[in-house]
């Protein structure tokens, strides 16, 4: 009987494509799924080095030892997928969760399985179904010895940038899924400010969909070069046969979410790290779901007539500047959050390495990640990437255009929560004295919470009413 290098549980699109990617690099894959139809689809690629098995026992029996078993199942059923495997596993076998699991659950599973003598990797993987087949970005966390068992396979299937695989050992326990969570939070922020850029250009500037496609394509050829800008240009350029208007304009304005952006915001609040751009993006998706309420409210509060005194080219340039600056804040916030988490959870995260593996394969891949990689290579403990060149100059040079765009949007009742939050973050971060002194005085007034002073050491309380 043939012995397979690796096992794959979950033979949907992602699992199937990742298995074919592994097999194409010389790692044969045995597959298992409760769904017989998915097993049949998987077996259509048997000549590529993959084969499905109908039950757990035959599946496990087909694997070389120590077993290396990848799980690509919904995060809600990871425990259920692991449970029937454990009685048949041997010490030193490796389980690898490649789903979008919450990092706290990965922490728990890592500890529990290690007590039973099993190795465990919780790994983020980004790139979608095409990335799974052609080369994703992979973010594995767990025991170092566990990573050594899977490193050759992961390095073989990962996307490559300048010959370097977009995978590295992230850190212990839940570190891999934590970094993937923050990746998705940054993704939320970037997607939101892109959507706002489109809204301003279309509803205020009057750009046609064809003109939007032209603008985004040009931006992608310059400093905004990135996967998300690239596909947005392609979305605007898409011509659907049989429609009398662009397909993008027929899509319901209700953005779904799977929770990773919300997890990022929640964890940032827990750690006390400001993530304005990411938080605004999460809230934008939440309010987008209130379609019926929004439709009714527009009838109650009619929108003002819009006026645009400038020209399209000038507006597009200012929007480009605002978009680039806001995108930088999303990356800056995500990296600052990972730095705080590294200290809190003892992950020992390497920002240079994370930026390096995000340069290819993943959804937030962008040319500017090479600049981020270089910044953190030179200054590993840098508090905020915006303080370093080339980002310091980039923010200063785009300041005026960014503000003009937001002012124009506000004057025309165009909601720009992402762009505004990003600017609010930047302004607050660079302001030496914020009005929090009034807030702290209020807290002391009603709750005797005390305060510190700038002119004297110690903690003070005032009886504000005498």
C-alpha positions in Angstrom: 0.0 0.0 0.0 1.2 3.5 -0.9 2.4 5.6 2.0 1.6 9.3 1.8 3.8 12.1 3.1 1.0 14.2 4.5 -2.7 14.1 5.4 -5.4 16.6 4.6 -8.6 16.8 6.6 -11.1 19.0 4.8 -11.2 18.6 1.1 -13.1 21.7 0.1 -11.7 24.3 -2.3 -8.9 25.4 0.0 -8.0 22.0 1.3 -8.1 20.4 -2.2 -6.0 23.2 -3.8 -3.4 23.1 -1.0 -3.1 19.4 -1.3 -2.6 19.6 -5.0 0.0 22.3 -4.4 1.8 20.0 -2.0 1.7 17.1 -4.4 3.0 19.2 -7.2 6.1 19.9 -5.0 6.7 16.2 -4.3 4.7 15.8 -1.1 2.0 13.1 -1.7 -1.3 13.7 0.2 -3.9 11.4 1.7 -7.2 13.1 2.1 -10.2 12.7 4.4 -13.6 14.4 4.5 -17.0 13.4 5.8 -18.5 14.6 2.5 -18.4 11.8 -0.1 -18.8 14.3 -3.0 -15.7 16.2 -1.9 -13.8 13.0 -1.7 -14.8 12.2 -5.2 -13.8 15.6 -6.5 -10.5 15.2 -4.7 -9.9 11.8 -6.3 -10.2 13.4 -9.8 -6.7 14.6 -9.2 -5.3 11.2 -8.2 -2.8 11.3 -11.0 -1.2 14.3 -9.3 -0.3 12.4 -6.1 -3.4 12.7 -4.0 -6.0 10.1 -2.8 -8.9 10.2 -0.5 -9.9 7.7 2.2 -13.4 6.9 3.5 -12.7 6.6 7.2 -10.2 7.9 9.8 -8.5 4.5 10.3 -7.6 4.0 6.7 -6.6 7.6 6.3 -4.2 7.5 9.3 -2.9 4.1 8.2 -1.9 5.6 4.8 0.4 8.2 6.4 4.2 7.9 7.0 5.3 8.5 10.5 5.6 10.8 12.4 2.2 11.7 10.9 1.8 15.3 9.5 -1.9 16.1 9.3 -3.3 19.4 8.0 -6.8 20.5 9.1 -8.6 22.9 6.8 -12.0 23.0 8.3 -14.2 25.8 9.7 -12.8 27.2 13.0 -16.0 26.2 14.8 -15.3 22.5 14.2 -11.6 22.2 14.8 -12.0 20.5 18.1 -14.6 18.1 16.6 -12.2 17.3 13.8 -9.3 16.5 16.2 -11.3 14.4 18.7 -11.7 11.2 16.6 -8.0 11.4 15.5 -6.4 11.4 19.0 -7.1 7.8 20.0 -5.2 6.6 16.9 -2.3 9.0 17.0 1.2 8.3 18.3 3.4 10.5 20.4 5.3 12.9 18.1 2.6 13.1 15.5 1.8 16.6 14.2 -1.5 18.3 13.8 -1.6 21.5 11.7 -4.6 23.8 11.9 -4.6 26.0 8.7 -8.0 27.5 9.3 -8.9 31.0 10.6 -9.0 29.9 14.2 -9.0 32.5 17.0 -5.5 32.6 18.5 -6.9 32.0 22.0 -8.3 28.7 20.9 -5.0 27.8 19.3 -3.2 28.6 22.6 -5.5 26.2 24.4 -5.2 23.4 21.9 -1.4 23.8 21.8 -1.2 23.3 25.6 -3.7 20.4 25.7 -2.2 18.5 22.8 1.4 18.9 24.1 0.3 17.3 27.4 -0.8 14.3 25.4 2.6 14.1 23.6 1.3 15.5 20.3 2.8 18.4 18.3 0.6 21.2 17.1 1.0 24.0 14.6 -1.6 26.8 14.4 -0.9 28.6 11.1 -2.4 31.5 9.3 -2.6 31.1 5.5 -3.5 33.9 3.2 -4.1 34.1 -0.5 -7.5 32.6 -1.1 -8.2 29.5 -3.2 -5.8 30.6 -6.0 -3.1 31.2 -3.4 -3.6 27.8 -1.9 -2.9 26.3 -5.3 -0.3 28.6 -6.7 1.5 29.8 -3.5 0.1 31.4 -0.3 1.7 33.4 2.5 2.0 31.0 5.5 2.3 32.1 9.2 2.9 29.0 11.4 3.1 29.1 15.2 3.8 26.2 17.6 6.7 24.2 18.9 10.0 24.8 17.0 10.4 21.1 16.6 6.9 20.9 15.1 7.8 23.5 12.6 10.9 21.6 11.5 8.7 18.7 10.6 6.6 20.8 8.2 9.2 23.5 7.1 10.3 21.8 3.9 6.8 21.4 2.7 5.7 24.9 3.6 8.7 26.4 2.1 8.1 24.5 -1.1 4.5 25.5 -1.5 4.6 29.1 -0.3 4.7 32.1 -2.7 8.2 33.3 -3.6 9.5 36.9 -3.7 13.0 37.2 -5.1 13.4 33.5 -4.5 12.5 33.8 -0.8 9.5 31.7 0.4 6.7 33.7 2.1 6.8 31.6 5.2 8.7 31.7 8.4 8.4 30.3 12.0 6.3 33.0 13.7 6.5 31.9 17.4 5.1 29.6 20.1 1.5 28.4 20.6 -1.0 30.9 19.1 1.5 33.3 17.5 0.8 32.2 13.9 -2.9 32.6 14.2 -2.4 35.9 16.0 -0.4 37.3 13.2 -3.0 36.1 10.7 -5.7 37.8 12.7 -3.8 41.1 12.6 -3.2 40.6 8.8 -6.9 40.4 8.4 -7.5 43.5 10.5 -5.1 45.4 8.3 -6.9 44.0 5.3 -10.2 45.3 6.7 -8.7 48.8 7.0 -7.3 48.9 3.5 -10.4 47.6 1.9 -12.5 50.2 3.7 -10.4 53.2 2.6 -10.3 51.9 -0.9 -14.1 51.7 -0.9 -14.3 55.3 0.4 -11.9 56.5 -2.3 -14.3 55.0 -4.9 -17.3 56.6 -3.2 -15.7 60.1 -3.3 -14.5 59.8 -6.9 -17.8 58.5 -8.1 -20.4 60.5 -6.1 -18.5 63.8 -5.8 -16.1 63.7 -8.7 -18.5 62.1 -11.1 -15.9 59.6 -12.4 -17.4 56.8 -14.6 -16.6 53.2 -13.8 -14.2 53.1 -16.8 -12.4 56.2 -15.4 -12.2 54.5 -12.0 -10.6 51.4 -13.6 -8.1 53.6 -15.4 -7.2 55.5 -12.2 -6.8 52.3 -10.1 -4.7 50.6 -12.8 -2.4 53.6 -12.9 -2.1 53.7 -9.2 -1.2 50.0 -9.1 1.7 50.8 -11.5 3.1 53.3 -9.0 3.5 53.6 -5.2 0.1 52.0 -4.5 1.1 48.8 -6.2 -0.7 46.0 -4.3 -3.0 43.1 -4.7 -6.1 45.0 -3.4 -5.6 48.0 -5.6 -5.0 45.7 -8.6 -8.1 43.7 -8.2 -10.2 46.8 -7.5 -9.1 48.1 -10.9 -10.1 44.8 -12.5 -13.5 44.9 -10.7 -14.2 48.4 -12.2 -13.0 47.2 -15.7 -15.1 44.0 -15.6 -17.7 44.0 -18.4 -20.5 41.5 -17.7 -22.4 40.5 -20.9 -26.1 41.3 -20.9 -26.0 44.1 -18.3 -26.8 47.7 -19.1 -24.5 49.0 -16.3 -21.3 47.8 -14.6 -21.7 44.7 -12.4 -20.1 46.4 -9.4 -23.0 48.9 -9.3 -25.5 46.0 -9.0 -23.9 44.4 -6.0 -25.8 45.0 -2.7 -24.0 47.4 -0.5 -23.8 45.1 2.5 -20.3 43.9 3.4 -20.1 40.6 5.3 -17.4 39.6 7.8 -16.2 36.4 9.4 -14.9 38.0 12.6 -11.2 38.3 12.3 -11.3 42.1 11.9 -13.5 42.3 15.0 -11.1 40.1 16.9 -8.3 42.5 16.0 -10.2 45.5 17.3 -11.2 43.6 20.5 -7.7 42.5 21.2 -6.3 45.9 20.5 -8.7 47.4 23.1 -7.6 44.6 25.6 -3.9 45.5 25.0 -4.5 49.3 25.0 -3.2 49.8 21.4 -5.0 52.4 19.1 -6.2 50.9 15.9 -8.4 53.7 14.6 -8.4 52.7 10.9 -9.1 49.0 11.6 -11.9 49.8 14.1 -13.6 52.2 11.7 -13.5 49.5 9.0 -15.2 47.0 11.3 -17.8 49.5 12.2 -18.4 50.4 8.6 -19.2 46.7 7.8 -21.6 46.6 10.8 -23.5 49.7 9.6 -23.6 48.4 6.1 -25.7 45.5 7.3 -28.4 48.0 8.3 -29.6 48.3 4.7 -33.3 48.8 5.4 -32.7 51.3 8.2 -30.3 53.3 6.0 -32.8 53.3 3.2 -35.5 54.6 5.4 -33.2 57.2 7.1 -32.2 58.7 3.7 -35.9 59.5 3.1 -36.1 61.2 6.6 -32.8 63.0 6.2 -32.4 63.9 2.5 -28.8 64.2 1.3 -27.6 67.6 0.2 -27.0 68.5 -3.4 -23.4 67.8 -4.2 -21.1 70.4 -5.8 -17.5 69.8 -7.0 -15.8 73.0 -8.0 -12.5 71.3 -9.1 -11.4 69.0 -11.9 -11.4 65.2 -11.9 -7.6 64.9 -12.4 -6.9 67.1 -9.4 -9.4 65.2 -7.2 -8.0 61.8 -8.2 -4.5 62.9 -7.3 -5.7 64.1 -3.8 -7.6 60.9 -3.3 -4.5 58.9 -4.2 -2.5 60.8 -1.6 -5.2 60.3 1.0 -5.5 56.6 0.2 -1.8 56.0 0.5 -1.5 57.8 3.8 -4.5 56.0 5.2 -3.1 52.6 4.1 0.2 53.4 5.9 -1.7 54.0 9.1 -3.4 50.6 8.8 0.0 48.8 8.6 1.4 51.0 11.3 -1.5 50.2 13.7 -1.3 46.4 12.9 2.5 46.3 13.5 2.2 48.3 16.8 -0.4 45.8 17.9 1.8 42.8 17.1 4.6 44.4 19.0 2.4 44.8 22.1 1.1 41.2 21.7 4.7 39.9 21.4 5.5 41.4 24.8 2.2 40.4 26.4 2.1 36.8 25.2 5.9 36.2 24.9 5.7 35.5 21.2 9.0 37.1 20.3 7.6 38.3 16.9 10.0 39.5 14.3 8.5 42.4 12.4 11.1 42.3 9.6 10.3 38.6 9.0 6.5 39.2 9.1 6.8 42.0 6.6 9.0 39.8 4.4 6.5 36.9 4.2 3.6 39.3 3.6 5.3 40.6 0.4 3.8 37.8 -1.7 0.9 35.4 -1.7 -1.3 37.1 0.9 -4.2 39.5 0.4 -2.4 42.5 1.8 0.7 42.0 -0.3 2.0 45.4 -1.5 5.2 46.9 -2.8 5.5 49.1 0.3 6.0 45.9 2.4 9.6 45.8 1.2 10.1 49.3 2.6 8.5 48.1 5.9 10.8 45.1 5.9 13.8 47.3 5.5 12.7 49.8 8.2 12.4 47.0 10.8 15.5 45.3 9.6 17.4 48.5 10.5 15.3 49.3 13.6 13.7 46.2 15.1 12.4 48.0 18.2 11.0 51.0 16.3 7.8 52.1 18.1 5.9 53.2 15.0 6.9 52.8 11.4 5.5 56.2 10.5 8.5 57.7 12.4 11.0 56.3 9.9 11.8 57.1 6.4 10.4 56.8 3.8 7.1 56.9 5.6 7.8 60.0 7.6 8.2 62.1 4.5 5.3 60.3 2.7 2.9 61.3 5.5 4.1 64.9 5.5 3.9 65.3 1.7 0.3 63.9 1.6 -1.1 65.8 4.5 -2.7 68.7 2.6 -4.3 66.5 0.0 -5.6 64.1 2.6 -7.3 66.9 4.5 -8.8 68.4 1.4 -10.3 65.1 0.4 -11.9 64.6 3.8 -13.2 68.2 3.9 -14.7 67.7 0.5 -16.3 64.4 1.5 -17.8 65.9 4.7 -19.1 68.9 2.9 -20.9 66.6 0.5 -22.2 64.2 3.1 -20.1 61.3 1.9 -19.3 59.0 4.9 -15.5 58.5 5.2 -15.1 56.7 8.5 -11.8 55.0 7.5 -10.1 58.0 6.0 -11.2 60.2 8.9 -10.2 57.7 11.5 -6.8 57.3 9.9 -6.2 61.0 9.9 -7.5 61.3 13.5 -4.9 58.6 14.5 -2.1 60.4 12.8 -3.0 63.8 14.3 -3.4 62.3 17.8 -0.1 60.4 17.5 1.8 63.5 16.5 0.2 65.8 19.1 2.3 66.3 22.3 -0.6 67.5 24.4 -4.0 66.1 23.9 -7.2 67.3 25.8 -7.1 64.2 28.0 -6.3 66.5 30.9 -9.9 67.6 30.9 -11.1 63.9 30.8 -8.9 63.1 33.7 -10.1 66.1 35.7 -13.7 65.0 35.1 -12.8 61.5 36.3 -11.4 62.9 39.4 -14.4 65.2 39.9 -17.1 62.5 39.8 -15.1 59.4 40.9 -12.0 60.6 42.9 -9.9 58.8 40.4 -6.9 61.1 40.9 -4.6 62.6 38.4 -0.9 63.4 37.7 0.5 66.9 37.0 3.1 68.2 34.6 4.7 70.5 37.1 5.0 68.1 40.1 5.7 64.5 40.9 3.0 62.3 42.6 -0.7 61.5 42.4 -3.3 64.2 43.2 -6.9 64.5 44.1 -8.9 67.7 44.2 -12.2 68.5 46.0 -13.6 70.4 43.0 -16.7 71.7 44.8 -16.2 73.5 48.1 
